[in-house]
């Protein structure tokens, strides 16, 4: 008697789990709280949540911290101190030291194409005109690494009026925007934590269509 064999199940793709979380921004107190530094702000939020005490690291050209995570993992946090358009130099130094593949790096940065209150996770993509991401792609030699884009609104939005791009990204959020950002910061941190536990794709499904509001 012949028994039917079920077809072999397709192997499941490996989860995309970040090992290094990078927030993009500019060093210096004059840039604190600006739209362009939202990546730094989210790294600070992650460090507070994980009780990660970092410090300036000359070898990595930035502020760096390690923190224990689930299953004995070590999570690494980085804020490059190279200024935005040379961020890739700092990222490259870390992945070379720890021998990490580029696709294990999750980069968090501001995006004018998204309104305030929106975040977007992606597994790969172009720089989209962002100088920090241009540098990251150039130094990593690929654009196939995950990223978390955080909406800062257009420089020509009704809320901010019409201003040049530099003034917009280096400016601070309006009071109404700041209230939304107060919800975005813990929400984006939650999204990063989901990506660490269950993979980037799961976090994308949960957060890419969510709207944070004051």
C-alpha positions, 0 to 999 in steps of 0.5 A, spaced: 500 500 500 503 506 497 502 512 502 502 519 499 507 523 502 506 530 503 511 535 499 517 538 503 515 544 506 519 550 504 524 553 508 522 559 512 527 565 510 531 567 516 528 573 520 532 580 519 534 581 526 538 587 527 545 587 531 547 594 531 542 600 532 544 607 529 541 614 530 543 619 525 544 626 527 549 632 528 553 632 534 553 639 539 548 642 543 546 647 538 543 641 534 539 638 540 532 637 539 532 639 532 528 635 526 535 632 523 537 629 530 530 625 531 535 619 530 539 621 536 533 622 540 531 615 539 537 612 540 537 616 547 530 613 548 533 606 547 539 607 552 534 609 557 529 603 556 535 598 556 539 602 562 545 602 557 550 607 559 554 609 553 560 614 552 564 617 546 568 612 543 574 615 539 575 608 535 568 608 532 567 616 531 561 616 536 557 615 542 557 607 543 553 603 548 552 595 549 546 592 552 544 585 554 538 583 550 533 577 550 537 570 549 544 573 551 544 577 545 548 584 545 545 590 542 549 595 540 547 603 540 551 608 536 550 615 535 556 618 530 559 624 532 562 625 525 556 630 522 551 627 518 554 627 511 560 623 514 556 618 518 558 612 514 565 612 517 563 611 524 558 605 522 563 602 518 568 602 524 563 599 528 561 593 523 569 592 521 570 591 529 565 586 530 565 583 523 557 584 522 554 584 516 551 590 513 544 587 513 544 587 521 545 594 521 538 598 523 539 606 521 534 611 524 533 617 521 529 623 519 525 623 513 521 630 510 517 625 505 513 623 511 508 627 515 510 628 523 506 622 526 508 617 521 514 612 521 516 607 516 521 601 516 524 598 510 529 592 509 533 596 504 532 602 499 535 608 496 538 614 500 532 619 498 536 625 498 538 624 505 546 626 506 547 621 512 544 615 508 548 617 502 554 616 506 552 610 510 550 606 503 557 609 500 561 606 506 557 599 507 557 598 499 550 596 499 543 599 500 540 592 502 540 594 510 534 596 514 532 603 516 527 606 520 524 613 517 521 618 522 517 623 519 519 630 520 514 633 515 515 637 509 519 644 509 513 646 505 507 644 509 501 648 512 504 647 519 511 650 518 510 654 512 514 655 506 522 655 508 528 652 505 530 645 507 536 646 511 532 651 515 527 646 516 531 640 518 535 644 523 529 647 526 526 645 532 519 642 532 513 646 533 509 646 539 503 642 536 509 637 532 512 636 539 506 633 542 506 628 537 513 627 537 512 625 545 508 619 542 513 618 536 519 617 540 516 611 545 512 608 539 519 608 534 522 605 540 517 599 541 518 598 533 525 597 534 524 592 540 519 588 536 524 588 530 529 585 535 525 580 538 521 578 532 524 581 526 524 587 521 518 584 517 513 583 524 515 590 526 513 593 519 506 590 519 505 593 526 507 600 525 508 602 518 501 604 517 500 607 524 499 614 525 501 617 532 497 623 534 497 628 540 
